[in-house]
């Protein structure tokens, strides 16, 4: 996020490891948000998120070696 007058704003998500796998509790911006920014509504103009799908929680979890189950 890059809101005006704020330096280095960060959004955190919650990922829990359970006995049956990973549970992503708060996903933040998802891949659909990156592909269609209008889903974020007008607040996107104020918060000015960095539009990079690699920053989504699922892509970062995948980067760490875990794969999404269907």
HTML snippet that shows the backbone in 3Dmol.js (N, CA, C, O; Angstrom):
<script src="https://3Dmol.org/build/3Dmol-min.js"></script>
<div id="view" style="width:600px;height:400px;position:relative"></div>
<script>
const pdb = `
ATOM      1  N   UNK A   1       0.840  -1.174   0.000  1.00  0.00           N
ATOM      2  CA  UNK A   1       0.000   0.000   0.000  1.00  0.00           C
ATOM      3  C   UNK A   1       0.888   1.242   0.000  1.00  0.00           C
ATOM      4  O   UNK A   1       1.949   1.262   0.624  1.00  0.00           O
ATOM      5  N   UNK A   2       0.452   2.244  -0.686  1.00  0.00           N
ATOM      6  CA  UNK A   2       1.212   3.484  -0.792  1.00  0.00           C
ATOM      7  C   UNK A   2       0.316   4.697  -0.553  1.00  0.00           C
ATOM      8  O   UNK A   2       0.230   5.573  -1.413  1.00  0.00           O
ATOM      9  N   UNK A   3      -0.364   4.764   0.619  1.00  0.00           N
ATOM     10  CA  UNK A   3      -1.240   5.915   0.858  1.00  0.00           C
ATOM     11  C   UNK A   3      -0.418   7.195   0.949  1.00  0.00           C
ATOM     12  O   UNK A   3       0.751   7.169   1.333  1.00  0.00           O
ATOM     13  N   UNK A   4      -1.044   8.318   0.591  1.00  0.00           N
ATOM     14  CA  UNK A   4      -0.311   9.580   0.658  1.00  0.00           C
ATOM     15  C   UNK A   4       0.095   9.889   2.101  1.00  0.00           C
ATOM     16  O   UNK A   4      -0.641   9.587   3.040  1.00  0.00           O
ATOM     17  N   UNK A   5       1.245  10.479   2.259  1.00  0.00           N
ATOM     18  CA  UNK A   5       1.766  10.952   3.549  1.00  0.00           C
ATOM     19  C   UNK A   5       2.128   9.829   4.517  1.00  0.00           C
ATOM     20  O   UNK A   5       2.347  10.085   5.700  1.00  0.00           O
ATOM     21  N   UNK A   6       2.194   8.579   4.028  1.00  0.00           N
ATOM     22  CA  UNK A   6       2.589   7.451   4.872  1.00  0.00           C
ATOM     23  C   UNK A   6       3.710   6.719   4.151  1.00  0.00           C
ATOM     24  O   UNK A   6       3.596   6.389   2.971  1.00  0.00           O
ATOM     25  N   UNK A   7       4.781   6.471   4.868  1.00  0.00           N
ATOM     26  CA  UNK A   7       5.922   5.800   4.258  1.00  0.00           C
ATOM     27  C   UNK A   7       5.971   4.339   4.685  1.00  0.00           C
ATOM     28  O   UNK A   7       5.960   4.034   5.877  1.00  0.00           O
ATOM     29  N   UNK A   8       6.023   3.442   3.713  1.00  0.00           N
ATOM     30  CA  UNK A   8       6.223   2.032   3.994  1.00  0.00           C
ATOM     31  C   UNK A   8       5.053   1.323   4.648  1.00  0.00           C
ATOM     32  O   UNK A   8       5.269   0.465   5.503  1.00  0.00           O
ATOM     33  N   UNK A   9       3.819   1.649   4.278  1.00  0.00           N
ATOM     34  CA  UNK A   9       2.657   0.956   4.835  1.00  0.00           C
ATOM     35  C   UNK A   9       2.683  -0.503   4.393  1.00  0.00           C
ATOM     36  O   UNK A   9       2.929  -0.796   3.223  1.00  0.00           O
ATOM     37  N   UNK A  10       2.432  -1.405   5.317  1.00  0.00           N
ATOM     38  CA  UNK A  10       2.464  -2.842   5.044  1.00  0.00           C
ATOM     39  C   UNK A  10       1.164  -3.461   5.528  1.00  0.00           C
ATOM     40  O   UNK A  10       0.634  -3.074   6.570  1.00  0.00           O
ATOM     41  N   UNK A  11       0.658  -4.409   4.782  1.00  0.00           N
ATOM     42  CA  UNK A  11      -0.524  -5.171   5.199  1.00  0.00           C
ATOM     43  C   UNK A  11      -0.084  -6.597   5.463  1.00  0.00           C
ATOM     44  O   UNK A  11       0.596  -7.209   4.638  1.00  0.00           O
ATOM     45  N   UNK A  12      -0.468  -7.120   6.604  1.00  0.00           N
ATOM     46  CA  UNK A  12      -0.104  -8.483   6.966  1.00  0.00           C
ATOM     47  C   UNK A  12      -1.311  -9.397   6.810  1.00  0.00           C
ATOM     48  O   UNK A  12      -2.453  -8.948   6.900  1.00  0.00           O
ATOM     49  N   UNK A  13      -1.057 -10.663   6.578  1.00  0.00           N
ATOM     50  CA  UNK A  13      -2.115 -11.667   6.509  1.00  0.00           C
ATOM     51  C   UNK A  13      -1.802 -12.744   7.548  1.00  0.00           C
ATOM     52  O   UNK A  13      -0.692 -12.805   8.075  1.00  0.00           O
ATOM     53  N   UNK A  14      -2.783 -13.584   7.833  1.00  0.00           N
ATOM     54  CA  UNK A  14      -2.615 -14.632   8.825  1.00  0.00           C
ATOM     55  C   UNK A  14      -2.654 -15.992   8.154  1.00  0.00           C
ATOM     56  O   UNK A  14      -3.651 -16.353   7.528  1.00  0.00           O
ATOM     57  N   UNK A  15      -1.580 -16.741   8.282  1.00  0.00           N
ATOM     58  CA  UNK A  15      -1.472 -18.090   7.743  1.00  0.00           C
ATOM     59  C   UNK A  15      -1.200 -19.028   8.906  1.00  0.00           C
ATOM     60  O   UNK A  15      -0.206 -18.870   9.615  1.00  0.00           O
ATOM     61  N   UNK A  16      -2.084 -20.010   9.106  1.00  0.00           N
ATOM     62  CA  UNK A  16      -1.939 -20.972  10.211  1.00  0.00           C
ATOM     63  C   UNK A  16      -1.611 -22.342   9.658  1.00  0.00           C
ATOM     64  O   UNK A  16      -2.198 -22.775   8.666  1.00  0.00           O
ATOM     65  N   UNK A  17      -0.675 -23.022  10.296  1.00  0.00           N
ATOM     66  CA  UNK A  17      -0.356 -24.390   9.920  1.00  0.00           C
ATOM     67  C   UNK A  17      -1.140 -25.316  10.849  1.00  0.00           C
ATOM     68  O   UNK A  17      -1.010 -25.237  12.071  1.00  0.00           O
ATOM     69  N   UNK A  18      -1.952 -26.189  10.263  1.00  0.00           N
ATOM     70  CA  UNK A  18      -2.768 -27.116  11.038  1.00  0.00           C
ATOM     71  C   UNK A  18      -2.318 -28.548  10.758  1.00  0.00           C
ATOM     72  O   UNK A  18      -1.433 -28.778   9.933  1.00  0.00           O
ATOM     73  N   UNK A  19      -2.927 -29.496  11.443  1.00  0.00           N
ATOM     74  CA  UNK A  19      -2.600 -30.904  11.216  1.00  0.00           C
ATOM     75  C   UNK A  19      -2.967 -31.372   9.814  1.00  0.00           C
ATOM     76  O   UNK A  19      -2.398 -32.344   9.316  1.00  0.00           O
ATOM     77  N   UNK A  20      -3.910 -30.689   9.176  1.00  0.00           N
ATOM     78  CA  UNK A  20      -4.360 -31.109   7.845  1.00  0.00           C
ATOM     79  C   UNK A  20      -3.877 -30.181   6.734  1.00  0.00           C
ATOM     80  O   UNK A  20      -4.247 -30.367   5.575  1.00  0.00           O
ATOM     81  N   UNK A  21      -3.071 -29.201   7.063  1.00  0.00           N
ATOM     82  CA  UNK A  21      -2.541 -28.308   6.040  1.00  0.00           C
ATOM     83  C   UNK A  21      -2.536 -26.869   6.494  1.00  0.00           C
ATOM     84  O   UNK A  21      -2.643 -26.576   7.685  1.00  0.00           O
ATOM     85  N   UNK A  22      -2.412 -25.984   5.546  1.00  0.00           N
ATOM     86  CA  UNK A  22      -2.355 -24.555   5.829  1.00  0.00           C
ATOM     87  C   UNK A  22      -3.744 -23.941   5.746  1.00  0.00           C
ATOM     88  O   UNK A  22      -4.562 -24.337   4.915  1.00  0.00           O
ATOM     89  N   UNK A  23      -4.003 -22.964   6.619  1.00  0.00           N
ATOM     90  CA  UNK A  23      -5.270 -22.229   6.600  1.00  0.00           C
ATOM     91  C   UNK A  23      -4.941 -20.750   6.481  1.00  0.00           C
ATOM     92  O   UNK A  23      -4.343 -20.162   7.381  1.00  0.00           O
ATOM     93  N   UNK A  24      -5.330 -20.166   5.379  1.00  0.00           N
ATOM     94  CA  UNK A  24      -5.105 -18.747   5.142  1.00  0.00           C
ATOM     95  C   UNK A  24      -6.330 -18.004   5.651  1.00  0.00           C
ATOM     96  O   UNK A  24      -7.403 -18.089   5.054  1.00  0.00           O
ATOM     97  N   UNK A  25      -6.176 -17.277   6.752  1.00  0.00           N
ATOM     98  CA  UNK A  25      -7.309 -16.665   7.443  1.00  0.00           C
ATOM     99  C   UNK A  25      -7.639 -15.294   6.874  1.00  0.00           C
ATOM    100  O   UNK A  25      -8.803 -15.007   6.595  1.00  0.00           O
ATOM    101  N   UNK A  26      -6.655 -14.459   6.701  1.00  0.00           N
ATOM    102  CA  UNK A  26      -6.879 -13.123   6.150  1.00  0.00           C
ATOM    103  C   UNK A  26      -6.012 -13.012   4.917  1.00  0.00           C
ATOM    104  O   UNK A  26      -4.789 -12.923   5.019  1.00  0.00           O
ATOM    105  N   UNK A  27      -6.639 -13.017   3.745  1.00  0.00           N
ATOM    106  CA  UNK A  27      -5.869 -13.134   2.505  1.00  0.00           C
ATOM    107  C   UNK A  27      -5.315 -11.816   1.981  1.00  0.00           C
ATOM    108  O   UNK A  27      -4.431 -11.821   1.124  1.00  0.00           O
ATOM    109  N   UNK A  28      -5.812 -10.697   2.474  1.00  0.00           N
ATOM    110  CA  UNK A  28      -5.388  -9.435   1.882  1.00  0.00           C
ATOM    111  C   UNK A  28      -5.898  -9.360   0.452  1.00  0.00           C
ATOM    112  O   UNK A  28      -6.976  -9.873   0.155  1.00  0.00           O
ATOM    113  N   UNK A  29      -5.151  -8.736  -0.426  1.00  0.00           N
ATOM    114  CA  UNK A  29      -5.532  -8.670  -1.837  1.00  0.00           C
ATOM    115  C   UNK A  29      -5.253 -10.015  -2.485  1.00  0.00           C
ATOM    116  O   UNK A  29      -4.193 -10.607  -2.283  1.00  0.00           O
ATOM    117  N   UNK A  30      -6.211 -10.489  -3.262  1.00  0.00           N
ATOM    118  CA  UNK A  30      -6.053 -11.774  -3.928  1.00  0.00           C
ATOM    119  C   UNK A  30      -5.758 -11.621  -5.399  1.00  0.00           C
ATOM    120  O   UNK A  30      -5.710 -10.509  -5.925  1.00  0.00           O
ATOM    121  N   UNK A  31      -5.563 -12.739  -6.054  1.00  0.00           N
ATOM    122  CA  UNK A  31      -5.207 -12.713  -7.471  1.00  0.00           C
ATOM    123  C   UNK A  31      -6.306 -12.075  -8.322  1.00  0.00           C
ATOM    124  O   UNK A  31      -6.006 -11.417  -9.318  1.00  0.00           O
ATOM    125  N   UNK A  32      -7.585 -12.264  -7.940  1.00  0.00           N
ATOM    126  CA  UNK A  32      -8.665 -11.617  -8.695  1.00  0.00           C
ATOM    127  C   UNK A  32      -8.618 -10.095  -8.532  1.00  0.00           C
ATOM    128  O   UNK A  32      -8.956  -9.363  -9.462  1.00  0.00           O
ATOM    129  N   UNK A  33      -8.203  -9.620  -7.363  1.00  0.00           N
ATOM    130  CA  UNK A  33      -8.077  -8.176  -7.144  1.00  0.00           C
ATOM    131  C   UNK A  33      -7.006  -7.574  -8.047  1.00  0.00           C
ATOM    132  O   UNK A  33      -7.159  -6.467  -8.562  1.00  0.00           O
ATOM    133  N   UNK A  34      -5.926  -8.317  -8.229  1.00  0.00           N
ATOM    134  CA  UNK A  34      -4.859  -7.829  -9.100  1.00  0.00           C
ATOM    135  C   UNK A  34      -5.280  -7.851 -10.566  1.00  0.00           C
ATOM    136  O   UNK A  34      -4.897  -6.970 -11.335  1.00  0.00           O
ATOM    137  N   UNK A  35      -6.064  -8.850 -10.954  1.00  0.00           N
ATOM    138  CA  UNK A  35      -6.481  -8.917 -12.354  1.00  0.00           C
ATOM    139  C   UNK A  35      -7.624  -7.956 -12.660  1.00  0.00           C
ATOM    140  O   UNK A  35      -7.813  -7.580 -13.817  1.00  0.00           O
ATOM    141  N   UNK A  36      -8.399  -7.546 -11.637  1.00  0.00           N
ATOM    142  CA  UNK A  36      -9.500  -6.594 -11.824  1.00  0.00           C
ATOM    143  C   UNK A  36      -9.516  -5.614 -10.649  1.00  0.00           C
ATOM    144  O   UNK A  36     -10.287  -5.796  -9.707  1.00  0.00           O
ATOM    145  N   UNK A  37      -8.674  -4.577 -10.694  1.00  0.00           N
ATOM    146  CA  UNK A  37      -8.551  -3.637  -9.577  1.00  0.00           C
ATOM    147  C   UNK A  37      -9.862  -2.963  -9.173  1.00  0.00           C
ATOM    148  O   UNK A  37      -9.973  -2.481  -8.046  1.00  0.00           O
ATOM    149  N   UNK A  38     -10.854  -2.915 -10.058  1.00  0.00           N
ATOM    150  CA  UNK A  38     -12.127  -2.288  -9.691  1.00  0.00           C
ATOM    151  C   UNK A  38     -12.812  -3.042  -8.547  1.00  0.00           C
ATOM    152  O   UNK A  38     -13.665  -2.473  -7.866  1.00  0.00           O
ATOM    153  N   UNK A  39     -12.451  -4.321  -8.325  1.00  0.00           N
ATOM    154  CA  UNK A  39     -13.003  -5.092  -7.209  1.00  0.00           C
ATOM    155  C   UNK A  39     -12.683  -4.448  -5.862  1.00  0.00           C
ATOM    156  O   UNK A  39     -13.411  -4.654  -4.891  1.00  0.00           O
ATOM    157  N   UNK A  40     -11.606  -3.673  -5.795  1.00  0.00           N
ATOM    158  CA  UNK A  40     -11.203  -3.028  -4.547  1.00  0.00           C
ATOM    159  C   UNK A  40     -12.020  -1.780  -4.241  1.00  0.00           C
ATOM    160  O   UNK A  40     -11.942  -1.232  -3.141  1.00  0.00           O
ATOM    161  N   UNK A  41     -12.796  -1.340  -5.209  1.00  0.00           N
ATOM    162  CA  UNK A  41     -13.608  -0.148  -5.008  1.00  0.00           C
ATOM    163  C   UNK A  41     -12.776   1.124  -5.062  1.00  0.00           C
ATOM    164  O   UNK A  41     -11.586   1.082  -5.371  1.00  0.00           O
ATOM    165  N   UNK A  42     -13.402   2.247  -4.761  1.00  0.00           N
ATOM    166  CA  UNK A  42     -12.705   3.529  -4.881  1.00  0.00           C
ATOM    167  C   UNK A  42     -11.572   3.724  -3.878  1.00  0.00           C
ATOM    168  O   UNK A  42     -10.722   4.593  -4.074  1.00  0.00           O
ATOM    169  N   UNK A  43     -11.545   2.931  -2.805  1.00  0.00           N
ATOM    170  CA  UNK A  43     -10.470   3.091  -1.821  1.00  0.00           C
ATOM    171  C   UNK A  43      -9.096   2.801  -2.437  1.00  0.00           C
ATOM    172  O   UNK A  43      -8.071   3.241  -1.917  1.00  0.00           O
ATOM    173  N   UNK A  44      -9.087   2.060  -3.544  1.00  0.00           N
ATOM    174  CA  UNK A  44      -7.800   1.762  -4.190  1.00  0.00           C
ATOM    175  C   UNK A  44      -7.085   3.029  -4.630  1.00  0.00           C
ATOM    176  O   UNK A  44      -5.856   3.057  -4.697  1.00  0.00           O
ATOM    177  N   UNK A  45      -7.843   4.078  -4.933  1.00  0.00           N
ATOM    178  CA  UNK A  45      -7.222   5.328  -5.363  1.00  0.00           C
ATOM    179  C   UNK A  45      -6.533   6.024  -4.196  1.00  0.00           C
ATOM    180  O   UNK A  45      -5.556   6.748  -4.388  1.00  0.00           O
ATOM    181  N   UNK A  46      -7.043   5.803  -2.987  1.00  0.00           N
ATOM    182  CA  UNK A  46      -6.432   6.392  -1.795  1.00  0.00           C
ATOM    183  C   UNK A  46      -5.264   5.531  -1.302  1.00  0.00           C
ATOM    184  O   UNK A  46      -4.196   6.053  -0.984  1.00  0.00           O
ATOM    185  N   UNK A  47      -5.469   4.223  -1.240  1.00  0.00           N
ATOM    186  CA  UNK A  47      -4.453   3.322  -0.689  1.00  0.00           C
ATOM    187  C   UNK A  47      -3.336   3.004  -1.673  1.00  0.00           C
ATOM    188  O   UNK A  47      -2.238   2.626  -1.266  1.00  0.00           O
ATOM    189  N   UNK A  48      -3.605   3.150  -2.947  1.00  0.00           N
ATOM    190  CA  UNK A  48      -2.621   2.945  -4.016  1.00  0.00           C
ATOM    191  C   UNK A  48      -1.769   1.697  -3.816  1.00  0.00           C
ATOM    192  O   UNK A  48      -0.553   1.798  -3.652  1.00  0.00           O
ATOM    193  N   UNK A  49      -2.399   0.515  -3.827  1.00  0.00           N
ATOM    194  CA  UNK A  49      -1.625  -0.719  -3.636  1.00  0.00           C
ATOM    195  C   UNK A  49      -0.676  -0.959  -4.799  1.00  0.00           C
ATOM    196  O   UNK A  49      -0.957  -0.589  -5.939  1.00  0.00           O
ATOM    197  N   UNK A  50       0.440  -1.580  -4.491  1.00  0.00           N
ATOM    198  CA  UNK A  50       1.375  -1.980  -5.543  1.00  0.00           C
ATOM    199  C   UNK A  50       0.736  -3.150  -6.284  1.00  0.00           C
ATOM    200  O   UNK A  50       0.499  -4.204  -5.692  1.00  0.00           O
ATOM    201  N   UNK A  51       0.463  -2.976  -7.542  1.00  0.00           N
ATOM    202  CA  UNK A  51      -0.284  -3.971  -8.308  1.00  0.00           C
ATOM    203  C   UNK A  51       0.653  -5.042  -8.872  1.00  0.00           C
ATOM    204  O   UNK A  51       0.985  -5.047 -10.058  1.00  0.00           O
ATOM    205  N   UNK A  52       1.060  -5.937  -7.992  1.00  0.00           N
ATOM    206  CA  UNK A  52       1.956  -7.016  -8.370  1.00  0.00           C
ATOM    207  C   UNK A  52       1.398  -8.308  -7.769  1.00  0.00           C
ATOM    208  O   UNK A  52       1.454  -8.497  -6.554  1.00  0.00           O
ATOM    209  N   UNK A  53       0.865  -9.188  -8.599  1.00  0.00           N
ATOM    210  CA  UNK A  53       0.246 -10.425  -8.124  1.00  0.00           C
ATOM    211  C   UNK A  53       1.199 -11.271  -7.289  1.00  0.00           C
ATOM    212  O   UNK A  53       0.752 -12.065  -6.461  1.00  0.00           O
ATOM    213  N   UNK A  54       2.493 -11.115  -7.489  1.00  0.00           N
ATOM    214  CA  UNK A  54       3.472 -11.857  -6.687  1.00  0.00           C
ATOM    215  C   UNK A  54       3.380 -11.492  -5.207  1.00  0.00           C
ATOM    216  O   UNK A  54       3.862 -12.241  -4.358  1.00  0.00           O
ATOM    217  N   UNK A  55       2.769 -10.351  -4.889  1.00  0.00           N
ATOM    218  CA  UNK A  55       2.602  -9.930  -3.498  1.00  0.00           C
ATOM    219  C   UNK A  55       1.389 -10.580  -2.830  1.00  0.00           C
ATOM    220  O   UNK A  55       1.217 -10.455  -1.617  1.00  0.00           O
ATOM    221  N   UNK A  56       0.553 -11.266  -3.597  1.00  0.00           N
ATOM    222  CA  UNK A  56      -0.633 -11.896  -2.995  1.00  0.00           C
ATOM    223  C   UNK A  56      -0.181 -13.025  -2.073  1.00  0.00           C
ATOM    224  O   UNK A  56       0.864 -13.640  -2.285  1.00  0.00           O
ATOM    225  N   UNK A  57      -0.988 -13.285  -1.046  1.00  0.00           N
ATOM    226  CA  UNK A  57      -0.631 -14.320  -0.063  1.00  0.00           C
ATOM    227  C   UNK A  57      -0.433 -15.672  -0.723  1.00  0.00           C
ATOM    228  O   UNK A  57       0.530 -16.374  -0.415  1.00  0.00           O
ATOM    229  N   UNK A  58      -1.330 -16.047  -1.630  1.00  0.00           N
ATOM    230  CA  UNK A  58      -1.225 -17.369  -2.247  1.00  0.00           C
ATOM    231  C   UNK A  58       0.068 -17.503  -3.050  1.00  0.00           C
ATOM    232  O   UNK A  58       0.702 -18.557  -3.025  1.00  0.00           O
ATOM    233  N   UNK A  59       0.456 -16.470  -3.747  1.00  0.00           N
ATOM    234  CA  UNK A  59       1.709 -16.540  -4.531  1.00  0.00           C
ATOM    235  C   UNK A  59       2.925 -16.604  -3.605  1.00  0.00           C
ATOM    236  O   UNK A  59       3.901 -17.284  -3.921  1.00  0.00           O
ATOM    237  N   UNK A  60       2.881 -15.908  -2.470  1.00  0.00           N
ATOM    238  CA  UNK A  60       4.003 -15.960  -1.538  1.00  0.00           C
ATOM    239  C   UNK A  60       4.095 -17.328  -0.860  1.00  0.00           C
ATOM    240  O   UNK A  60       5.194 -17.838  -0.640  1.00  0.00           O
ATOM    241  N   UNK A  61       2.949 -17.920  -0.530  1.00  0.00           N
ATOM    242  CA  UNK A  61       2.945 -19.269   0.051  1.00  0.00           C
ATOM    243  C   UNK A  61       3.486 -20.264  -0.972  1.00  0.00           C
ATOM    244  O   UNK A  61       4.280 -21.140  -0.629  1.00  0.00           O
ATOM    245  N   UNK A  62       3.059 -20.130  -2.219  1.00  0.00           N
ATOM    246  CA  UNK A  62       3.579 -21.003  -3.276  1.00  0.00           C
ATOM    247  C   UNK A  62       5.087 -20.833  -3.416  1.00  0.00           C
ATOM    248  O   UNK A  62       5.812 -21.813  -3.591  1.00  0.00           O
ATOM    249  N   UNK A  63       5.552 -19.609  -3.339  1.00  0.00           N
ATOM    250  CA  UNK A  63       6.986 -19.331  -3.465  1.00  0.00           C
ATOM    251  C   UNK A  63       7.774 -20.025  -2.352  1.00  0.00           C
ATOM    252  O   UNK A  63       8.926 -20.409  -2.552  1.00  0.00           O
ATOM    253  N   UNK A  64       7.157 -20.183  -1.188  1.00  0.00           N
ATOM    254  CA  UNK A  64       7.811 -20.872  -0.071  1.00  0.00           C
ATOM    255  C   UNK A  64       7.779 -22.392  -0.207  1.00  0.00           C
ATOM    256  O   UNK A  64       8.388 -23.105   0.590  1.00  0.00           O
ATOM    257  N   UNK A  65       7.064 -22.886  -1.225  1.00  0.00           N
ATOM    258  CA  UNK A  65       7.087 -24.308  -1.500  1.00  0.00           C
ATOM    259  C   UNK A  65       5.789 -25.046  -1.268  1.00  0.00           C
ATOM    260  O   UNK A  65       5.728 -26.255  -1.490  1.00  0.00           O
ATOM    261  N   UNK A  66       4.753 -24.363  -0.832  1.00  0.00           N
ATOM    262  CA  UNK A  66       3.472 -25.025  -0.626  1.00  0.00           C
ATOM    263  C   UNK A  66       2.602 -24.752  -1.845  1.00  0.00           C
ATOM    264  O   UNK A  66       2.640 -23.658  -2.410  1.00  0.00           O
ATOM    265  N   UNK A  67       1.822 -25.744  -2.247  1.00  0.00           N
ATOM    266  CA  UNK A  67       0.943 -25.600  -3.406  1.00  0.00           C
ATOM    267  C   UNK A  67      -0.499 -25.638  -2.978  1.00  0.00           C
ATOM    268  O   UNK A  67      -0.867 -26.373  -2.062  1.00  0.00           O
ATOM    269  N   UNK A  68      -1.309 -24.854  -3.633  1.00  0.00           N
ATOM    270  CA  UNK A  68      -2.736 -24.761  -3.357  1.00  0.00           C
ATOM    271  C   UNK A  68      -3.408 -26.091  -3.660  1.00  0.00           C
ATOM    272  O   UNK A  68      -3.147 -26.720  -4.686  1.00  0.00           O
ATOM    273  N   UNK A  69      -4.284 -26.508  -2.740  1.00  0.00           N
ATOM    274  CA  UNK A  69      -5.042 -27.733  -2.973  1.00  0.00           C
ATOM    275  C   UNK A  69      -6.415 -27.363  -3.490  1.00  0.00           C
ATOM    276  O   UNK A  69      -6.980 -26.347  -3.085  1.00  0.00           O
ATOM    277  N   UNK A  70      -6.963 -28.183  -4.389  1.00  0.00           N
ATOM    278  CA  UNK A  70      -8.303 -27.918  -4.909  1.00  0.00           C
ATOM    279  C   UNK A  70      -9.310 -28.867  -4.333  1.00  0.00           C
ATOM    280  O   UNK A  70     -10.493 -28.787  -4.662  1.00  0.00           O
TER     281      UNK A  70
END
`;
const viewer = $3Dmol.createViewer("view");
viewer.addModel(pdb, "pdb");
viewer.setStyle({}, {cartoon: {color: "spectrum"}});
viewer.zoomTo();
viewer.render();
</script>
